[in-house]
Amino acid sequence: MTRTARFAVLAVATALLAGIAVAYTWHASGRAGQGPKQGFSDVALDPPGRILFRTTMAGSGRDHVAALDLSATGTSDGDDGRAISPTACLVFHAAHGIGVCLKLANAALHTYNAVILDDHLRPVDTRETAGTPSRARVSPTGNLAAWTTFVGGESYAGIDFATRTAILDRRSGTLYDNLENFHVIRDGKPYQAADINVWGVTFAADDNRFYATVATDGHRYLAEGDLATRTLRTLHDNVECPSLSPDGTRIAYKKRLPDADPSRPWRLYTLDLRTGTETATAETRTLDDQAEWLDNSTVLYTLPGDLRADIWSTPADGGGKPKVLVKYALSPTVLRN
């Protein structure tokens, strides 16, 4: 073969290889661009009668916000037709067309953000958080959002942890960045201490009152908060991660039991705010979650499952029997009218 012929063959081979490379790159980039988006849906916060949650099903949508009609809940295998959004969150909650999403901001720096989402889960505001995400809530009107993060430790079970809880008023942009700076009133008297910890906000319907856990001096109180006066008034002992019922009459919460596993010492209770009566639910397993209300008579919560977690339900009055509501899911929020 002549030198000219060899150059011609080499040129053709190079062109073929280049063509194959370009075609492969185009195909791979197309798959890379389409793969994670395939099956994703525009999940909206407007239609009531649905439950939103962080899905833990394997695949490209793992840890994304998903939606499911309440009529489709209760399937045993997770094949429930859930709609999965492109939005990924570690902790999520929503109300009245507004969501709050706690998510990783920078993996190398271990920083996180609280992202406020509109009715189609598009970001409209972002605030840096003080630590690792733990709890989040949106008020019934959508005007207030709260989040709790761990700034020391990573479990509520022991005593060697510290939290930071913030509330954002979306109307004015005011950020109450540390509720530990609020004035605490314990047993009707002003109270100050260096060991105060606040976590797990749940909002009343008036955009001023809220409830949270205030821990100090070996106690974990249910406290009623007032944004206008920046106060936290203790109401009841041994209440953690409260969740206010839609009608505002009862709190679902974790209660520590002295004979429970020290690493997960809680059981799910409800508290009548008018009478102070405590009721143990039928759920006897220990749990570490901030409950959500399905309606005024049913409480939702997360327990460990085959794929990280499942959402369960149980009657708030202590009767009935716990049952799985959504498989492979956590961080539930119920969309109401």
ROSE-775180 format. One record per residue (C-alpha): x, y, z. Coordinates in steps of 0.001 Angstrom, whole numbers, padded with zeros to 6 digits, m for minus. Layout:
% residues N
X	Y	Z .
...
***
This chain:
% residues 337
000000	000000	000000 .
001314	003380	m000996 .
001893	006148	001491 .
m000995	008104	m000011 .
m003314	005107	000307 .
m002309	004586	003943 .
m003130	008231	004728 .
m006469	007821	002982 .
m007349	004716	005042 .
m006215	006449	008244 .
m008325	009485	007444 .
m011413	007354	006804 .
m010866	005369	010032 .
m010365	008546	012038 .
m013527	010024	010591 .
m015474	006867	011432 .
m014163	006820	014997 .
m014926	010504	015396 .
m018417	009938	014060 .
m018976	007051	016443 .
m017652	009133	019335 .
m019897	012061	018449 .
m022897	009783	018051 .
m022183	008056	021362 .
m021623	011367	023137 .
m024856	012746	021717 .
m026748	009600	022726 .
m025201	009557	026213 .
m025811	013236	026764 .
m029364	012781	025593 .
m029820	009944	028043 .
m028134	011921	030804 .
m030392	014849	030133 .
m033545	012784	029788 .
m032898	009960	032236 .
m033494	011772	035524 .
m036388	013693	033979 .
m038245	010714	032609 .
m041403	010134	034608 .
m041136	013429	036479 .
m044366	015404	036839 .
m045454	018947	037538 .
m046614	018468	041116 .
m048821	021368	042217 .
m049798	022425	045723 .
m053276	023641	044793 .
m055566	020604	044443 .
m056764	019354	047862 .
m057360	015716	048716 .
m053773	014629	048146 .
m050763	013768	050259 .
m047253	014969	049402 .
m044126	013321	050732 .
m040458	012587	050127 .
m040381	009360	048164 .
m037766	006757	049025 .
m038452	004425	046098 .
m035292	003407	044244 .
m034541	005233	041003 .
m033886	008710	039723 .
m036732	010161	041768 .
m035507	008960	045156 .
m035766	011695	047821 .
m037866	013882	045521 .
m041217	015378	046490 .
m044040	013144	045300 .
m047839	013413	045345 .
m050581	010838	045661 .
m054360	011069	045790 .
m055571	010103	049251 .
m057974	007672	047577 .
m054956	005756	046225 .
m053194	005317	049574 .
m052939	002050	051444 .
m051405	m000129	048712 .
m049093	m002799	050048 .
m046254	m002653	047512 .
m045764	001046	046790 .
m047076	000699	043207 .
m049575	003470	043799 .
m049130	005720	040780 .
m047399	008477	042724 .
m046416	011569	040733 .
m042776	012466	041330 .
m041581	016047	040946 .
m038072	017205	039918 .
m037702	018812	043374 .
m035543	016951	045902 .
m035758	017683	049638 .
m034453	016211	052860 .
m037418	017598	054804 .
m040597	018989	053242 .
m043901	020544	054258 .
m046549	022626	052506 .
m049830	024455	053052 .
m052027	026864	051114 .
m049932	026716	047943 .
m046562	027306	049651 .
m043884	024756	050445 .
m040685	024694	052469 .
m037857	022403	051387 .
m034755	021759	053466 .
m031973	020603	051179 .
m028241	020264	050750 .
m026579	023463	049525 .
m022919	022406	049346 .
m021828	018822	049915 .
m018165	019719	050429 .
m018970	022354	053048 .
m021892	020423	054583 .
m024217	023407	054306 .
m027982	023399	053886 .
m030691	025791	052747 .
m034342	026336	053531 .
m036031	026977	050181 .
m039518	028467	049959 .
m041476	027010	047035 .
m044481	028324	045121 .
m047560	026329	044151 .
m045621	024462	041445 .
m042577	023787	043663 .
m040518	026547	042081 .
m038094	028342	044459 .
m039100	031877	045426 .
m036843	032465	048444 .
m033765	030775	049902 .
m032311	031124	053390 .
m029200	029517	054812 .
m029827	027229	057750 .
m027654	026877	060821 .
m027164	023114	060607 .
m028475	019727	059518 .
m032214	019649	058610 .
m034613	018113	061110 .
m038167	019583	061045 .
m040149	021977	058831 .
m043648	023445	058841 .
m045764	025935	056868 .
m048660	027769	058519 .
m052227	027006	057316 .
m052292	030337	055450 .
m048902	029814	053807 .
m047638	033094	055264 .
m045210	031603	057786 .
m042574	028904	057422 .
m040464	027317	060154 .
m037514	024963	060202 .
m035397	023237	062839 .
m031816	022107	062315 .
m029248	020323	064432 .
m026258	022526	065211 .
m024822	019971	067638 .
m025463	016235	067714 .
m027956	014569	065417 .
m030558	012912	067621 .
m033181	014093	070118 .
m032687	010965	072215 .
m029769	012124	074356 .
m028827	015372	076048 .
m025745	016227	073985 .
m027494	017949	071096 .
m028372	021509	070194 .
m030955	022807	067749 .
m031708	026066	065998 .
m035272	026931	065017 .
m036237	029806	062739 .
m039529	031279	061517 .
m039822	033278	058296 .
m042716	035693	057814 .
m043108	035715	054038 .
m045280	038850	054060 .
m042621	041151	055489 .
m039511	039063	054890 .
m038825	039087	058637 .
m036714	036143	059779 .
m036827	035153	063440 .
m033579	033249	063108 .
m033358	031738	066598 .
m036413	031157	068775 .
m034143	030670	071769 .
m033979	034479	071824 .
m037703	034675	072607 .
m038794	035368	076208 .
m039671	032119	077977 .
m042435	032066	080579 .
m042307	028880	082651 .
m045100	028136	085132 .
m046364	031679	084673 .
m043038	033358	085524 .
m040270	034790	083329 .
m037523	032234	082921 .
m033933	032419	081729 .
m031349	029659	081384 .
m028306	028857	079283 .
m029567	025401	078322 .
m032790	026385	076499 .
m033417	024484	073278 .
m036395	025010	070945 .
m037565	022714	068161 .
m040538	021382	066205 .
m042802	024353	065385 .
m046460	023842	064465 .
m048665	026815	063553 .
m052125	027961	064579 .
m054404	029514	061958 .
m053997	033177	063007 .
m050433	033738	061688 .
m049253	034701	065156 .
m049577	031754	067545 .
m047544	028610	067244 .
m046502	025678	069385 .
m043035	024187	069864 .
m040946	022135	072253 .
m038922	024133	074770 .
m036313	022017	076548 .
m034576	023194	079701 .
m033583	021922	083133 .
m034268	018295	082191 .
m037803	019024	080949 .
m039269	019139	077449 .
m042282	021389	077506 .
m045030	022097	075039 .
m044878	025883	074704 .
m047282	028297	073058 .
m045412	030901	071042 .
m046471	034433	070181 .
m044668	036178	067328 .
m045996	039640	068178 .
m044634	039560	071733 .
m041770	037144	070992 .
m042700	034924	073907 .
m042824	031182	074589 .
m045155	030115	077399 .
m044897	026555	078728 .
m048150	024590	078874 .
m047420	020891	079418 .
m044402	018752	080299 .
m042924	015857	078289 .
m044039	016965	074831 .
m041718	016779	071817 .
m042245	017672	068151 .
m045861	018868	068491 .
m048332	018913	065609 .
m051582	020891	065870 .
m054785	019316	064559 .
m056590	021175	061722 .
m059338	022346	064094 .
m056741	023599	066593 .
m058009	021514	069511 .
m055389	018783	069891 .
m051650	018256	069694 .
m050059	015053	068438 .
m046573	014556	069856 .
m043778	012252	070973 .
m043786	011412	074667 .
m040772	009913	076408 .
m041436	006721	078347 .
m039069	005733	081157 .
m038996	002035	080226 .
m038390	002562	076493 .
m035245	002069	074414 .
m032955	004994	075363 .
m032042	005523	071698 .
m035722	005843	070700 .
m037633	006488	073910 .
m040820	007930	072432 .
m044400	006852	071900 .
m047088	008699	069954 .
m049642	010574	072081 .
m052276	013249	071621 .
m053089	016094	074006 .
m056428	017880	074396 .
m055435	021542	074677 .
m058609	022494	076528 .
m058595	019802	079224 .
m054926	018796	079251 .
m055910	015155	078844 .
m053227	012898	077339 .
m054164	009934	075163 .
m051810	007167	074095 .
m052467	006159	070501 .
m052669	002536	069411 .
m049158	002844	067933 .
m046934	001107	070485 .
m043701	001160	068471 .
m041162	003856	069230 .
m040873	006650	066703 .
m038874	009795	066079 .
m041006	012075	063920 .
m043125	015193	063901 .
m046588	013847	063174 .
m048957	015188	060521 .
m052753	015137	060743 .
m054708	013396	057998 .
m057875	014972	059394 .
m059132	015928	062865 .
m059302	012304	063969 .
m056318	010567	062308 .
m052583	011084	062837 .
m049818	010302	060317 .
m046195	009511	061162 .
m043099	007826	059744 .
m041574	004515	060802 .
m038546	002673	059405 .
m039383	000457	056432 .
m037820	m001678	053703 .
m036743	001377	051691 .
m035825	003710	054554 .
m039338	004616	055738 .
m043102	004189	055418 .
m045929	006547	056391 .
m048414	005088	058877 .
m051746	006285	060255 .
m053565	005702	063524 .
m056693	007146	065184 .
m056013	010076	067495 .
m058412	008830	070191 .
m056365	005750	071082 .
m058677	003272	069381 .
m058364	001368	066135 .
m055235	m000138	064706 .
m052187	001425	063005 .
m051914	000814	059269 .
m049578	001687	056435 .
m050815	004659	054437 .
m047931	005186	051974 .
m045043	002777	051412 .
m041510	004022	050720 .
m042182	007569	051877 .
m041544	010050	054674 .
m042080	013745	055533 .
m045831	013748	054752 .
m048013	016793	054240 .
m051763	016670	053575 .
m053204	019235	051132 .
m056462	020686	052458 .
m059058	023112	051150 .
***
